[in-house]
Amino acid sequence: MFHGLLLCGFPLLMFAQESEYTGDPDASLKRAMTLAFDGNREEARDTLTNILSAYPEYTDVRTLLAKTYSWDGNYEEARKQFNRITSEERQHTEVWIAAIRNEVFAENYYLALGLANKALLYLPQEESLIQLRSEILKDLQGIAESSSATGMEDKKAEEKKYKNTIALFSSTDVFDVVYDPMFYSGIEYIHETSIGKIIPRINYSNRFDIDGLQYELDLYPKFSKSLYAYLNYGYSQSEIYPTHRVGGDLYANLPKGIEASLGARYLSFTESDVAIYTGSIGVYRGNYYLSLRPYITPRRNSTTGISGILIARKYLKDANNFIGFSGGMGFMPEFRQYLANSVLIAETVLFVESQQVMLEYQFSFKNNPSLYRANLGITRQELVFATGNYFYAVSAGLRYQVRF
């Protein structure tokens, strides 16, 4: 299976490395904005640089590029980019303000004052520039020093990229027939590195009056600016989890805000195992994201199982705040397992008729490193031991994570 993933990913790798930028610059800019506001500024800069290779005079792109350098403390590189714009576009208020603030953040107050004076030569009636110049003068004079320092700290804190996250999550399923309520919870630690994310996780479930633990590890290695992977391994000694769970996807960022992947899942139970093949296609359009993921499950000497899930999100003030919807048909390997006549269902559940819908809302508060997510959904699924009969389950969950 590993060789198959490599073969599938090789054309995508060659495409990402050899092709020149031919995408939609406006769509790519919106995607870069989402990445930048999410803290993925290096990836955002790669996208912006690609756009500029074909559209070097696209001012909004170069402005965002300069801002990402400034937010990351690379004030000199930000200055170069701002200077290139202001040397040609003298009437662009936003660029002047960003360039001046870059010098304020670098604590080059006299240079910031000089830029403000220069900007006012071209835009003498611009109130925002007049106000900014006044603030710089107060800094230089030591007036309202503490207020100014607090404002700068708040700005830097707002743009901080968090390297670590601890998340707690819990959910409950309530059924209309047969099954008692089921409970799920867990804890995970997310660590950002220069080569990708590392996420160890512990899952706990209480289902069918059985307690169980599962230990998981997710990896998101980055191979290039347009190619990365998802790798997963899970292990459990409990009968309500697969003994081994292995998964992986190879992702490629394509032109016009498109992301595609190919991958597989493998579930190993006490007396059986199953391989599932999957992929995905996602599209970013402005503040919206749409993704479709099918699952194909070959069954020994029988019908192949086909299922899928559709995800739609609208991002709000940044990439950490969104509302979303997901709808699926068939069994997804990321979902739960059930019992039939006190026997754990392994492959059988992969071929029952099932439909799921889920709503989710993630939000944060200003100057607070915590994120909060709530979800509510409903599932309609065929009873394995009574073909043609269905149960309904209402699911509700909460997730809290703190970044540092």
N, C-alpha and C positions, 0 to 999 in steps of 0.2 A: 504494500500500500504506500510506503514511504517513497519508493521509486516512482510510483504512479503520480504522486503529488509533485515530485520534481519535474517529471515530464510535462505535466499540465502547466506548471508555473513557468517553465523555461521560455515559451513564446512570449508570455507576458513580460518577463524580465528583459528579453531582447527588445521588445517594443518600447518599454520604458526607457532603455538606455540609448536607443538609436534614433527615436523619432524626435523631430523638432516640434516646438510649440505651434499648434494649429487650432487651438481651442477658441472658445468664446471668451474674450477677455473680461467682459462684464460678469459672467457667471463665475469665472475663476477668481475674480476680485472678491466677490461675495463669499466664496468658499474660503479664501485667505483671511477675510475678516473674521469668520467663525473660528478658524484655527487660532488666530492671534488673540481673540478675546477669551479663548479656552486655555490660553497659556502655551499653546504649541507654536511658539513664534519662529523657531528654526524651520519647521515645516512650512509655516506661512511665508517666510522669506524665500524659500525655494520656489514656491508657487509664484510669488510676486516677481522674482528675478526672471522666471520663465516668460511671464507676460511681457516684461520690459525688453526681453531679447527680440521680440517681434513688434512691440509697441513702445519704443523708448520715450516717447513724448506723452504717455498716458499719465497725467499729473496725479490723479487720485491713487494710482498704483504706487508711484514713487513716494507720495506723501505717506501712505500706510507703511511702506518699507522703512522710511526714515523714522516713523513713530515707533516701530517695533525695536529698532536699534536703541532709540532713546529709552524706551521702557525697560530694556535689558541692561541699561547703564553704559552702552557703547556710544557715548555722546559724540565722539569724534567722527565715527562713521555716519551717525545721524546728521551731523553738521554738513558733511560733504553732500549728502543727498538733498538736504534743505537748500544749500547754497546753489546747487544745480538748478533747482526750480526757481528760486527767487531771482537768480541772475537773468531769467527770461520772462517770468510772469510776475510783474510788479504789483498787480492788483488783486492777488489771491490772499484774502484775509486769513483764511484757515491755516495756510502754510506759514505765513508770518508769525502767527500766534504759536504754532507748534514749534517753529524754529527758536523763538524767543524762550519758550518754556523749556526747551532742551538745554539751553544755557543756564536757566535758573536751576534745573535739576542737577546740572553739573557744578553748581555754585559759582559759575562765572558771571557774577552779577553785572560787572561793568560791560562785558561783552553783550549780555542780554539787554542792558540799557542802550548800547550803541545800535543794536538791531532794532529795538523799539523806535528809536529816533529815526532810523533809516526808513522803517516801514511807514512812519507818519509823514514822511516826505511825499510818499506816493498815495497814502490814504489819510489825509489830514483830518477828516471828519469821522473816522472810524472810532466809535465809542469804546469798543472792546480793546483796541490798541491803546487808547488813552488811559483806560483803567489799568491795563497791564503795566504800562510805563509807570503809573503812579504807585503801583504795588512794589515795583522794583526799587523805586526811589525810597520807599519806606524801609525796604530790606537794607539798603545801603546806609540809611540813617539810623538803623537800629530801632525804628518805631514799629510797634506791633510785632516784635521779633518772634515771640512765642507763637502768635497766631499764624505767622507765615510758615514757621517750621512745622507746625502741626498740619497745615494744609499740604505741604510737600510730603510729609510722612504718610498722610492719608492717600495721596496720589500714588506713591510708590507701593504702599500696601495693597491698594486696589489692583495694581498690575502685577503683583507678585505671582510667580509661578511656584505652585506647591509641589514638593517632591514626594511627600508622603501623605497617605490617607488611611484612616481606620474607619471601617463601615460596620454597622450593626443592622440586621434586617430580620423581619419576622412577618409571617403571613398565616392565614387560616382558610381552609376550605370547609364549607358547610353544604351538606347534601340533602336532597329532598327525599331520597329513599335509600335503603340498604346500609349505607356507610355512616359511621359516626364521624363527627368533625375531625379533621386532620390538621396538624400544626407543624409549621416549619420555621426555623430560625437559623441564624448563623452569624459569623464574624469573619471579616477579611481585612487584609492589610495590603495596600497598593503602594508600591515603590517605583517611582519614575527614575530611569537611568538614561544615559546617553544613547543606549542601544535598544531601549524599549521598556515596557512595564513588566513587573514581576508581582504576581498576586497569589499568595497562599490564602487558603480559605478552609474553614471548618463548618460543615452543615450538620444541623440536628433536625430530626423529624420524630414526630409521634403519630404513627398511623396504625390502625387496626390493633390498638393497645400495645404496640411494639415501639420501643425507643431505639433509635439508630443514629449513628454518627458516620459521616463521610468526610474524608480529607482530600482536598483538591489543590492543584497548583495550575495557574494560568500564566502563560508567557506571551508577550507581544513583541517579538524581536523585529527590529527595523533593518532591512538590507540596503535600502537606498531611499531617496526622497519620494519615490513612487511605489515602493514595494515593501510590504511587511507581512507578518504572519501571526496567526493565533494558534497556540498549542495548549492542550489541556490534558491533565491526567488526574483521575480520581480513584480512591481506594476506600473500600469499606468491608468490614466483617459482618455487617448487619444484613439480615435477610430482606430488609425493605429498601436496600440500595443495590445496584450492580456491584459485584466484587471489584471489577476494574472498569473504568470508563476512560477512553482515550479519544481525543479529537484534535482536529487541526484544519486550518484554512490558510490559503495563500492569497493575499489581497494585492490588488494593483489599482493605483489611482490613475484614471484615464482622462483624456481631455473632456471639456464641457461639463465638469463637475460630476463625472461618473466614477463609481468605485465598483469593482467586480472581484469575485473570489471563487475559488474551487477548494473543496475539502471533503472530509469524511469523519464519521464517528464510529466508534466500536464499543459495544456494551457486552461485558462478560458476566453471566450469571452462574449460579452454582451448577446448573445442569445444561446450560445452553449459552450461546452467544449470537450476536448479530452485528453485521456491518451495515452502515447507512452512508450513502453518498449524498453530498450536498454542494451547494454553491450559493451565490447571492449576486444581485445587481442592485446598486443603490445610486440615487441621483440627488444632488444638492441643487436647489433652485431658490436663491435668495435666502429667506429664513426658514425654508421648508426642506425636509428630508424624507425621501420615500425609498423603501427597500423591500425587495421580494426575495424570499429564500425557500426553495423547494427541498424536499427530502425524498430520496429514492431508496427503498429497502428491498433488496432481492430476498425472496423466501425460498428455501430449499423445496424443490419439486412443487411449487405452488405459485400463486399470483404475486406479482411485485407490488409492494405497497408504495403509494405516492401520496405525499402530504406537502403542506406548505404554509408559510406565514407571511403576512403583509404588515409592514410597520410604516406608520406615517407620523412625523413630528413637525411641530412648529416651534422654532426657537424664539425666545422672547428677548430679554435685554442682552443675553450672551448665550454661549453654548452650554452653560450649566443650568439654564432656566428654560424649561420647555413644557409643552403639553403634547401628549402622544396617544396614538391609537394603534392597537395591533389586533389582527384577526387571522385565525388559522383554521385549516381543515385537515383532519387526520392527526396522527400521533407525531409529536416532536420529541426527539430524544432528550431535550433539555427539560421536558415536563416530567410529571410524577408517574410512579408505578402504582398499580392497584392489585388487590387480591381477588381471587375467584375460588369459592369453596375452600378458604383457608390455605390456598396454594398461591404463591407469588406468581404473578403473570410476568413472563419474560417476553418472548417473541409474540405471543398471542395478542397483546395489547397494541402491537404495531399495526394491526390490520382491522381493528374495529372502527366503526364510523364515529367521527368526533368533530365538533366545531367549538371554537373558543373565540371570545372577544375580550379585550382588556383596554381600560383607560388608565393613563398614568399622568402624574403632574409632579415635576421636580422644580424646586424653587430655593432661593437663598435670600439672605438679607444683606444690605450694604455693610461693608467693612466687617463681615462675619465670615470666617473660613468654613462654616458648616453648610452642608447641603441636605435638603429634606425631600423625600419622594413618597408619594402615596399612589396606590393602584387599586383598582376595583374591576373585577371581571366576572364573566359567567361562562361555564362550560356545559355543553350537551354532549353526552357520550353513550354509546351503546353498551349495554351490559353484556359482558363476555359470556356469562352463563345463561343468558336469555336473549338470544338473537332477535332483533327487531324491537326490543324494549330499551328505553333510555333512562338515564338519570340526569339530573341537573345539579351543578355545583356552583355556588357563589364564592368567589375568592376575594379577599381583601388583605392588603399588606402595607407595611411601612418600612422605609429605609432611612437611616440617619448616618451621615458620614462627616467626619471632621478632617480638614486638611491642615498640614503643617510643614 
